[in-house]
Amino acid sequence: MGSNGLRYEIEQNAYIKLVLHSLKHPTSAVNGVLIGRISASNDVVEIADAVPLFHSHIPLLPQLEISLIMIEEYFSAKGLNIVGYFHANERSDDSELGSVAKNIGDHICRYFPQAAVLLLDNKKLDALKKSKDRSAIMQGYI
């Protein structure tokens, strides 16, 4: 998913939003979309915001489609687009990107080929609450 040779930069507010969404629902699968733009030089995908979507069962396609349409309409007026997807599994020992998350990422890639898919590591999220560990809490699938 996505293109090689690109750099991805995530702004602090976007990072905080996706982390807090995941921490608020530690026993549920959570997901959302990443909002941003590609730089003028076409070498950096700038992730400016994150929009949490669901924190229960991963939705059926109609709910997801409507959500994506509404988000795209709102942010396109601000010069931003959907540039990726984030996901955290419901089980703390599950660190694999599941087939539903892959399908959603593929769907987003159809509209933004440089899209990133981020999988949050639940064990590291849990450790984040207990310590000041600054290591990465997510894996990128680009």
C-alpha positions as CSV (number, residue, x, y, z in Angstrom):
1,M,0.0,0.0,0.0
2,G,1.4,3.4,-0.9
3,S,4.6,4.4,-2.8
4,N,8.2,4.0,-2.0
5,G,10.6,7.0,-1.7
6,L,8.2,9.1,0.3
7,R,8.6,10.3,3.8
8,Y,5.6,10.5,6.2
9,E,5.4,13.2,8.9
10,I,2.7,13.1,11.5
11,E,1.8,16.3,13.5
12,Q,1.6,16.1,17.2
13,N,-2.2,16.8,17.4
14,A,-2.9,13.9,15.0
15,Y,-0.6,11.6,16.9
16,I,-2.2,12.5,20.2
17,K,-5.7,12.0,18.8
18,L,-5.1,8.5,17.6
19,V,-3.3,7.5,20.7
20,L,-6.0,8.9,23.0
21,H,-8.8,7.2,20.9
22,S,-7.0,3.9,21.4
23,L,-6.3,4.4,25.1
24,K,-9.9,5.3,25.8
25,H,-11.1,2.0,24.3
26,P,-8.4,-0.5,25.3
27,T,-10.6,-3.7,24.8
28,S,-12.1,-2.6,21.6
29,A,-10.8,-2.5,18.0
30,V,-10.5,1.2,17.1
31,N,-9.9,2.8,13.8
32,G,-9.9,6.1,12.0
33,V,-8.5,8.0,9.1
34,L,-5.4,10.2,8.7
35,I,-5.9,13.6,7.2
36,G,-3.3,15.6,5.4
37,R,-1.6,16.5,2.1
38,I,1.3,15.7,0.0
39,S,4.1,18.3,0.0
40,A,4.6,20.7,-2.9
41,S,7.8,18.8,-3.7
42,N,5.8,15.5,-3.8
43,D,8.3,13.7,-1.4
44,V,6.5,14.1,2.0
45,V,3.0,13.0,3.1
46,E,2.1,15.5,5.8
47,I,-0.4,14.0,8.3
48,A,-2.1,17.0,9.9
49,D,-5.0,15.4,11.7
50,A,-6.6,12.1,12.6
51,V,-10.3,11.5,12.7
52,P,-11.4,8.6,14.9
53,L,-14.1,6.5,13.4
54,F,-15.3,3.5,15.3
55,H,-14.4,1.8,18.6
56,S,-16.5,-1.3,18.6
57,H,-16.9,-3.9,15.8
58,I,-15.3,-2.8,12.6
59,P,-18.3,-1.4,10.6
60,L,-20.0,-2.7,7.6
61,L,-19.1,-1.1,4.3
62,P,-22.1,1.3,4.1
63,Q,-21.2,3.0,7.5
64,L,-17.6,3.3,6.4
65,E,-18.4,4.7,3.0
66,I,-20.7,7.4,4.4
67,S,-18.1,8.3,7.0
68,L,-15.3,8.6,4.4
69,I,-17.6,10.7,2.1
70,M,-18.4,13.1,5.0
71,I,-14.8,13.4,6.1
72,E,-13.6,14.0,2.6
73,E,-16.2,16.7,1.9
74,Y,-15.4,18.5,5.2
75,F,-11.6,18.5,4.9
76,S,-11.4,19.1,1.1
77,A,-12.7,22.6,1.8
78,K,-9.6,23.1,3.9
79,G,-7.3,21.8,1.2
80,L,-6.8,18.5,3.0
81,N,-7.5,14.9,2.0
82,I,-7.7,11.4,3.5
83,V,-4.0,10.2,3.4
84,G,-4.2,7.1,5.4
85,Y,-5.8,4.8,8.0
86,F,-5.0,3.9,11.6
87,H,-6.1,0.8,13.5
88,A,-5.6,-0.8,16.9
89,N,-6.7,-4.4,17.5
90,E,-9.0,-5.3,20.4
91,R,-6.6,-7.9,22.0
92,S,-3.4,-6.6,23.6
93,D,-1.5,-9.6,22.2
94,D,-2.6,-9.1,18.6
95,S,0.0,-7.2,16.7
96,E,-1.0,-8.2,13.2
97,L,-2.9,-6.1,10.7
98,G,-6.1,-8.1,10.1
99,S,-7.8,-8.6,6.8
100,V,-10.6,-6.1,7.4
101,A,-8.0,-3.4,8.2
102,K,-6.0,-4.3,5.1
103,N,-9.2,-4.1,3.0
104,I,-9.9,-0.6,4.4
105,G,-6.4,0.5,3.7
106,D,-6.6,-0.9,0.2
107,H,-9.8,1.0,-0.3
108,I,-8.2,4.3,0.8
109,C,-5.2,3.6,-1.5
110,R,-7.5,3.5,-4.5
111,Y,-8.2,7.2,-3.9
112,F,-4.8,8.2,-2.5
113,P,-2.1,5.8,-3.7
114,Q,0.5,7.2,-1.3
115,A,-1.7,6.3,1.7
116,A,-0.2,5.0,4.9
117,V,-1.8,2.4,7.2
118,L,-0.7,2.6,10.9
119,L,-1.2,-0.3,13.3
120,L,-1.0,0.7,16.9
121,D,0.8,-1.7,19.3
122,N,-1.5,-2.3,22.3
123,K,1.3,-3.5,24.5
124,K,3.2,-0.3,24.0
125,L,0.0,1.7,24.4
126,D,-0.5,0.0,27.8
127,A,3.1,0.6,28.8
128,L,2.7,4.3,27.8
129,K,0.2,4.7,30.6
130,K,2.6,3.4,33.2
131,S,5.9,4.9,32.0
132,K,7.5,7.7,30.1
133,D,8.7,5.4,27.3
134,R,9.1,7.4,24.1
135,S,9.5,4.5,21.7
136,A,7.2,4.2,18.7
137,I,3.8,2.8,19.4
138,M,2.8,2.0,15.9
139,Q,3.9,0.1,12.8
140,G,3.6,1.6,9.4
141,Y,2.3,-0.3,6.4
142,I,3.1,1.8,3.4
